Amino acid sequence: MNPQSSIQIQSKSEPRIDSRLIADILGSQHESLAKLIKAYKPDFEQLGIIRFQIGEIKGRGQPERYAMLNEDQTYLLLSYSRNTAKVRALKVKLVQAFRDARKALENHQTEYLPGYHAMHDELTNLDAHGRHIHMNFNKLVNKAVGIGAGERHSLPFPHKSMLVAAQFIAASAAHGASNSKEAYQRAKDALQALIPPAIELAQESLS
């Protein structure tokens, strides 16, 4: 992998990076980094729990054990590596990647989740036992924003903000409906009227 390639930070609860990705970017063997983490494990554990995971088995070999490192652990690992041009370049990229991951996580927690719960609370008031209405509203919102199932958490800006807006529109449209069928039709009409222009604007900003 080229050092200038984008760095994928996983941030479902805390921004973390796969130790295999670090080795790949540096052009080194992951086994060497794994040994370094193991040798100085107490140091890394002072900065948080090390989340070790097992990779998929390739061929007849043994499954690879890797670590999902948080931001501080990642910088500690690089500080224990030789300060080569590749390491310095990676440090800069990581600062940017972790910063973006923190912003995305903050947006998810402060804007997306409240809107998500507000929409589904509105639906529960209409039909406390209807699972399908919740699933249908999620599909409706996904379609309006132009994403598939399971893609919400990894959405970049401005699509994440569009998702927040779509949930608000759907919840507002459903409010006051007499039943779930009416709520769904109201939300569908509202999203069709308001979201497409926003999608076009977002696509233009990304092009």
C-alpha positions in Angstrom: 0.0 0.0 0.0 1.2 3.4 -0.8 1.9 5.6 2.2 -0.2 8.3 0.6 -3.3 6.0 0.5 -6.2 6.8 2.7 -6.0 5.3 6.2 -9.1 3.4 7.4 -9.9 4.1 11.0 -12.5 2.0 12.7 -14.5 4.1 15.1 -17.7 2.3 16.3 -17.0 3.2 19.9 -13.4 4.5 19.9 -11.1 5.3 16.9 -8.7 2.4 16.3 -6.5 1.1 13.5 -5.5 -2.4 12.4 -1.8 -3.2 13.2 -1.7 -5.0 9.9 -2.6 -1.8 8.0 0.3 0.0 9.7 2.7 -2.7 8.7 1.3 -2.6 5.1 1.8 1.2 4.8 5.3 1.0 6.2 6.2 -1.9 3.9 7.3 -4.1 6.8 6.3 -7.5 8.0 3.4 -7.5 10.4 5.1 -10.2 12.4 7.8 -7.6 13.3 5.3 -5.1 14.6 3.4 -7.9 16.5 6.6 -8.9 18.3 7.2 -5.2 19.2 3.7 -4.9 20.7 4.2 -8.2 22.6 7.6 -7.2 23.9 6.3 -3.8 25.3 2.8 -5.0 26.1 2.7 -3.4 29.6 3.6 0.0 28.0 0.8 -0.2 25.5 -1.7 -1.4 28.2 -1.0 1.8 30.1 -2.7 3.7 27.2 -5.8 1.4 27.1 -6.9 -2.2 26.5 -5.2 -3.8 23.5 -7.9 -5.4 21.4 -6.3 -8.5 19.9 -8.2 -10.2 17.1 -7.8 -13.2 14.9 -7.7 -12.8 11.2 -9.2 -15.1 8.6 -7.3 -18.3 7.8 -5.6 -18.2 4.4 -4.9 -21.6 2.9 -3.5 -24.1 5.3 -1.6 -21.6 7.4 -2.4 -20.4 10.9 -4.8 -17.5 11.4 -3.0 -14.2 12.0 -3.3 -12.5 15.3 -3.4 -8.7 15.1 -4.1 -5.7 17.3 -6.7 -2.9 17.0 -4.8 0.0 18.4 -6.2 3.2 19.8 -4.7 6.6 18.9 -2.2 6.8 21.8 -1.1 3.1 21.3 -0.6 3.8 17.6 1.7 6.7 18.2 3.6 4.7 20.9 4.2 1.9 18.4 5.6 4.4 15.8 7.8 6.0 18.5 9.4 2.6 19.1 10.0 2.3 15.3 12.9 3.9 13.5 12.1 7.5 12.5 12.4 7.0 8.8 10.7 9.1 6.1 7.9 6.5 5.9 7.3 6.6 9.6 7.2 10.4 9.6 4.8 10.5 6.7 2.6 7.9 8.4 2.5 10.0 11.6 1.1 13.0 9.6 -1.5 10.8 7.9 -2.5 9.3 11.2 -3.0 12.6 12.9 -5.4 13.6 10.1 -7.1 10.2 10.0 -7.7 10.0 13.8 -8.9 13.7 13.8 -11.5 12.9 11.1 -12.5 9.7 12.9 -13.1 11.6 16.2 -15.3 14.2 14.3 -17.3 11.4 12.7 -17.8 9.7 16.0 -18.9 12.9 17.7 -21.3 13.6 14.9 -22.7 10.0 15.2 -23.2 10.4 18.9 -24.5 14.0 19.1 -26.6 14.3 15.9 -27.3 10.9 14.3 -28.3 8.8 17.4 -30.7 11.4 18.9 -32.4 11.7 15.5 -32.5 7.9 15.1 -34.1 7.4 18.5 -36.6 10.3 18.0 -37.8 8.8 14.7 -38.3 5.3 16.2 -39.9 6.7 19.3 -42.4 8.3 17.1 -43.1 5.0 15.4 -43.4 3.2 18.7 -46.1 5.6 19.7 -48.1 4.5 16.6 -47.4 0.8 16.8 -45.6 -0.5 19.9 -45.3 -4.1 18.6 -44.7 -3.4 14.9 -41.2 -4.3 14.0 -41.8 -4.0 10.3 -42.6 -0.3 10.4 -39.2 0.4 12.0 -37.5 -1.6 9.3 -39.4 0.0 6.6 -38.6 3.5 7.8 -34.9 2.6 8.0 -35.1 1.4 4.4 -37.0 4.5 3.4 -34.4 6.8 4.9 -31.5 4.8 3.4 -33.1 5.0 -0.1 -33.6 8.7 0.3 -29.9 9.3 1.1 -28.7 6.8 -1.5 -27.1 4.2 0.7 -27.5 0.4 1.3 -28.0 -1.6 4.5 -25.0 -1.5 6.9 -23.4 1.6 5.4 -24.6 4.2 7.8 -21.7 4.1 10.3 -19.1 4.6 7.6 -20.8 7.4 5.8 -18.5 10.4 5.0 -19.6 14.0 5.3 -21.8 15.5 3.9 -23.8 12.2 3.6 -23.9 11.7 7.3 -25.5 15.1 7.8 -28.0 14.2 5.1 -28.9 11.1 7.0 -29.5 13.1 10.1 -31.7 15.5 8.1 -33.6 12.6 6.5 -34.4 11.1 9.9 -35.7 14.4 11.2 -37.9 14.8 8.1 -39.3 11.3 8.4 -40.0 11.7 12.1 -41.7 15.1 11.6 -43.8 13.8 8.8 -44.9 10.8 10.8 -45.9 12.9 13.8 -49.7 13.2 14.1 -50.4 10.2 11.8 -53.3 8.1 12.8 -51.6 4.8 12.0 -48.3 3.3 10.7 -49.4 3.1 7.1 -50.3 6.8 7.0 -47.0 7.7 8.8 -45.0 5.7 6.2 -46.8 7.5 3.3 -46.3 10.9 4.9 -42.6 10.2 5.4 -42.2 8.9 1.9 -43.8 12.0 0.3 -41.7 14.3 2.5 -38.4 12.6 1.7 -39.2 12.5 -2.0 -39.9 16.2 -2.0 -36.9 17.4 0.0 -34.0 15.0 -0.2 -33.2 14.6 -3.9 -32.0 18.2 -4.3 -29.8 17.8 -1.3 -28.4 14.5 -2.7 -27.4 16.3 -5.9 -25.8 19.1 -3.9 -23.8 16.6 -1.9 -22.7 14.7 -5.0 -21.5 17.9 -6.5 -19.4 18.7 -3.4 -17.7 15.3 -3.6 -16.9 15.5 -7.3 
